[in-house]
Amino acid sequence: MDMRVMMKAVDPQEIVYRYWDNLPAEMRKIAELLDHAISANSQSERSLSELHAEIHRMSGAALCMGYQHIGRKLGKMETMLDDLRSSEQNNASRKLKSITELFASVARIRQQTSPLNSSLLSANPAKPAVDSLLQKLSSTAKDRQETLADQRILFADDDLSTRMLMREILVSLGIPNVATVASGTELLDLSRQFQPSIIISDWYMEPLNGLELLKIIRNGETRIPSDIRIVFLTSKNTLGHLQEAADAGVSHFLVKPFSTRQVQVALTTVLTQQRSDELPDILD
């Protein structure tokens, strides 16, 4: 796990180039998992689950690193794999070959792309948010004694590049107390020492995913305060599951790819508003 981080930020370009350098090895792993899943007698739930987890992680990372075209194709692969896992497996080999063909197109895109094509690097630096949420936070700060700089934020995501990017954004927002972990289990372990005031968690992680983590916290089954603010990091292909998370008590949603402003608004929202029982609108 990544332990506590102070104010020094990491250059986004360094994060993107590191992601790009590691991408070939990660794609080889996907190819090996696909070959294994297609081979005779290997289309077990465990095999498909491992493939799904890796594709989901890579899809979210590509979106966050500014490669939406790669992220969307990987997301389509994830959807196809979801359909395969939830249906009869009579045609499993044929469906997996279709996923493999789609993955080949991802490999071709990667060959025609470079780190400089990242929208994360080409985007203009985020301007400080001046919307009504931030104005409200400013007006109530004296009474509530809660500003962004006061927060202790613990972020869980199974992709290292995404963790590095979120950490850089939080530090750039003036938050000195940030820690990142790779799973819900690590989050529970570190929370005893770190004592977060806000948790940001990805949805799909092993062995404890974000939804499971949310439920046990809200049910008082951990040492974390059951009413702690919890923000879910999700992607477009998980939007259909948002009502379940809202019913379980999530405080807010943040959609990949996320920007500095979107993170700032999400944090400001949970600091200034009570949790609503209605499904938040995260598509604006």
C-alpha positions in Angstrom: 0.0 0.0 0.0 1.0 3.6 -0.4 1.4 5.2 3.0 0.7 8.8 4.0 1.8 11.5 1.5 2.5 15.1 2.3 2.3 18.1 0.1 4.8 17.3 -2.7 2.9 16.5 -5.9 3.9 14.3 -8.8 4.0 15.8 -12.3 1.0 14.5 -14.3 3.4 14.0 -17.3 5.5 11.6 -15.1 2.4 9.7 -14.3 1.2 9.4 -17.9 4.7 8.3 -19.2 4.9 5.7 -16.4 1.5 4.4 -17.4 2.5 4.3 -21.1 5.7 2.4 -20.4 3.9 -0.2 -18.4 1.0 -0.6 -20.9 2.6 -3.2 -23.2 3.2 -5.6 -20.2 -0.4 -5.1 -19.0 -1.7 -5.8 -22.5 0.4 -8.9 -22.7 -1.2 -10.0 -19.5 -4.7 -9.5 -21.0 -3.7 -11.5 -24.1 -2.5 -14.4 -21.9 -5.7 -14.3 -19.8 -7.8 -14.4 -23.0 -5.8 -17.3 -24.4 -6.2 -19.2 -21.2 -10.0 -18.5 -21.1 -10.4 -19.7 -24.7 -8.5 -22.9 -24.2 -10.3 -26.1 -23.6 -12.0 -26.6 -20.2 -10.7 -23.3 -18.8 -13.8 -21.2 -19.1 -14.4 -21.3 -15.3 -15.9 -18.5 -13.3 -12.5 -17.9 -11.7 -10.8 -17.6 -15.1 -13.5 -15.2 -16.4 -13.5 -13.2 -13.1 -9.7 -12.7 -13.3 -10.0 -11.5 -16.9 -12.9 -9.2 -16.0 -11.0 -7.6 -13.1 -8.0 -6.9 -15.2 -10.0 -5.5 -18.1 -12.0 -3.3 -15.7 -8.8 -1.9 -14.1 -7.2 -1.2 -17.4 -10.3 0.5 -18.8 -10.5 2.9 -15.8 -6.8 3.6 -16.0 -6.9 4.4 -19.7 -9.8 6.8 -19.1 -8.1 8.5 -16.2 -4.8 8.8 -18.1 -6.5 10.6 -21.0 -6.9 7.8 -23.5 -10.6 7.7 -23.9 -10.6 5.8 -27.2 -8.6 2.9 -25.5 -10.7 3.1 -22.3 -14.0 2.9 -24.2 -13.0 -0.1 -26.2 -11.8 -1.9 -23.0 -15.1 -0.9 -21.4 -16.9 -2.5 -24.3 -14.8 -5.7 -23.7 -15.9 -5.5 -20.1 -19.6 -5.3 -21.1 -19.2 -8.2 -23.5 -17.6 -10.2 -20.7 -20.4 -9.3 -18.3 -22.9 -10.6 -20.8 -20.9 -13.8 -21.2 -20.7 -14.4 -17.5 -24.4 -13.9 -17.0 -25.6 -16.1 -19.9 -25.4 -19.7 -21.0 -21.8 -20.6 -21.9 -22.8 -22.8 -24.9 -21.1 -20.2 -27.2 -18.5 -19.1 -24.8 -15.6 -19.8 -27.1 -17.1 -17.8 -29.9 -17.9 -14.9 -27.6 -14.4 -14.9 -26.2 -13.0 -14.8 -29.7 -15.1 -11.7 -30.4 -13.6 -10.1 -27.3 -10.1 -11.1 -28.5 -10.8 -9.5 -31.9 -11.8 -6.3 -30.1 -8.7 -6.4 -28.0 -6.6 -6.7 -31.1 -8.1 -3.3 -32.2 -7.0 -1.9 -28.9 -3.4 -3.1 -29.6 -3.5 -1.4 -33.0 -4.7 1.9 -31.4 -1.9 1.7 -28.9 0.7 1.3 -31.7 -0.7 4.4 -33.4 -0.8 6.5 -30.3 1.9 8.1 -28.0 2.0 9.6 -24.5 1.6 13.1 -26.1 -1.9 12.1 -27.3 -3.1 12.0 -23.7 -6.0 14.5 -23.2 -4.7 14.7 -19.6 -1.6 16.4 -20.8 -3.2 18.5 -23.4 -6.0 19.8 -21.2 -5.7 23.3 -19.8 -4.8 23.6 -16.2 -7.9 23.5 -14.1 -9.1 26.9 -12.8 -10.2 27.2 -9.2 -13.9 26.4 -8.9 -16.0 29.4 -8.2 -19.4 27.9 -8.3 -22.1 28.1 -5.6 -20.8 25.0 -3.8 -17.4 26.6 -3.1 -19.1 29.8 -2.1 -21.3 27.9 0.3 -18.2 26.1 1.7 -16.5 29.4 2.2 -19.5 31.0 4.0 -19.9 28.1 6.4 -16.2 27.3 7.0 -16.0 29.4 10.2 -19.0 27.6 11.7 -18.2 24.1 10.6 -14.4 24.3 10.7 -14.3 22.1 7.6 -12.3 23.1 4.6 -10.6 20.9 2.0 -7.2 21.6 3.8 -8.6 20.1 7.0 -9.5 16.8 5.5 -7.8 13.4 5.8 -8.5 11.6 2.6 -8.0 7.9 2.0 -8.3 6.7 -1.6 -8.7 3.1 -2.7 -8.1 1.9 -6.3 -6.4 -1.2 -7.7 -4.6 0.7 -10.4 -1.3 2.5 -9.4 -1.5 5.1 -12.1 -5.0 6.1 -11.0 -3.8 6.3 -7.4 -0.9 8.5 -8.4 -3.2 10.8 -10.4 -5.7 11.2 -7.6 -3.0 11.8 -5.1 -1.5 14.5 -7.3 -5.0 16.2 -7.7 -5.7 16.1 -4.0 -2.3 17.6 -3.1 -2.8 20.3 -5.8 -6.1 21.2 -4.0 -4.1 22.0 -0.9 -4.9 18.8 1.1 -1.8 17.8 3.0 -3.1 14.5 4.5 -3.6 12.0 1.7 -3.1 8.2 1.7 -3.8 5.7 -1.1 -4.3 1.9 -1.0 -4.9 -0.8 -3.6 -8.0 -2.5 -2.1 -10.8 -2.3 0.3 -9.0 -4.6 2.7 -5.9 -2.4 2.7 -8.2 0.6 3.3 -9.6 -1.0 6.4 -6.1 -1.9 7.7 -4.7 1.6 7.1 -7.8 3.5 8.4 -6.9 2.5 12.0 -3.7 4.5 11.8 -4.7 7.2 9.3 -8.2 8.0 10.6 -9.7 9.4 7.4 -12.4 12.1 7.3 -13.3 11.2 3.7 -13.0 8.0 1.8 -12.9 7.8 -2.0 -13.2 4.3 -3.3 -13.2 2.6 -6.7 -16.1 0.2 -7.3 -14.5 -3.0 -8.5 -11.6 -4.2 -6.4 -10.4 -7.6 -5.0 -10.8 -9.1 -2.5 -13.1 -6.5 -1.0 -14.9 -4.3 -3.5 -16.2 -0.8 -3.0 -19.8 -1.7 -2.5 -19.0 -4.4 0.1 -16.7 -1.8 1.8 -19.5 0.8 1.8 -22.0 -1.7 3.3 -19.9 -2.9 6.2 -18.9 0.7 7.1 -22.5 1.9 7.1 -23.5 -1.2 9.1 -21.0 -0.3 11.8 -18.9 -3.5 11.2 -15.5 -1.6 11.2 -13.7 0.9 13.4 -14.4 3.6 10.8 -17.3 5.9 11.8 -20.4 4.6 10.1 -21.4 8.1 9.0 -18.1 8.9 7.3 -18.3 10.6 3.9 -17.7 8.1 1.1 -17.3 9.0 -2.5 -17.5 6.3 -5.2 -15.3 6.4 -8.2 -17.1 4.7 -11.1 -17.1 4.5 -14.9 -19.8 4.8 -17.5 -20.3 1.0 -17.8 -21.2 0.8 -14.1 -23.9 3.5 -14.1 -26.7 0.9 -13.9 -25.5 -0.1 -10.5 -25.6 3.3 -8.9 -29.0 3.0 -7.3 -27.7 0.1 -5.2 -24.8 2.2 -4.0 -27.1 5.1 -3.3 -29.4 2.8 -1.3 -26.4 1.5 0.7 -25.5 5.1 1.7 -22.9 6.4 -0.7 -22.3 10.2 -0.2 -21.4 11.1 -3.8 -20.2 9.7 -7.1 -17.2 10.7 -9.2 -17.0 9.4 -12.8 -13.9 8.4 -14.7 -12.1 10.2 -16.2 -12.1 12.8 -13.4 -10.6 16.3 -13.5 -9.2 18.5 -10.7 -12.4 20.6 -10.8 -14.7 17.5 -10.6 -12.8 16.1 -7.6 -13.0 19.5 -6.0 -16.7 19.8 -6.6 -17.3 16.2 -5.3 -15.4 16.9 -2.1 -17.1 20.3 -1.6 -20.5 18.6 -2.1 -20.0 16.1 0.6 -18.7 18.8 3.0 -21.6 21.1 2.5 -24.6 18.8 2.0 -26.4 16.1 3.9 -26.6 12.7 2.2 -29.7 12.5 0.0 -31.7 9.3 -0.4 -32.2 10.2 -4.0 -29.8 9.0 -6.8 -27.3 11.9 -7.4 -27.1 13.3 -10.9 -23.5 12.6 -11.9 -23.8 13.0 -15.7 -23.5 16.8 -15.8 
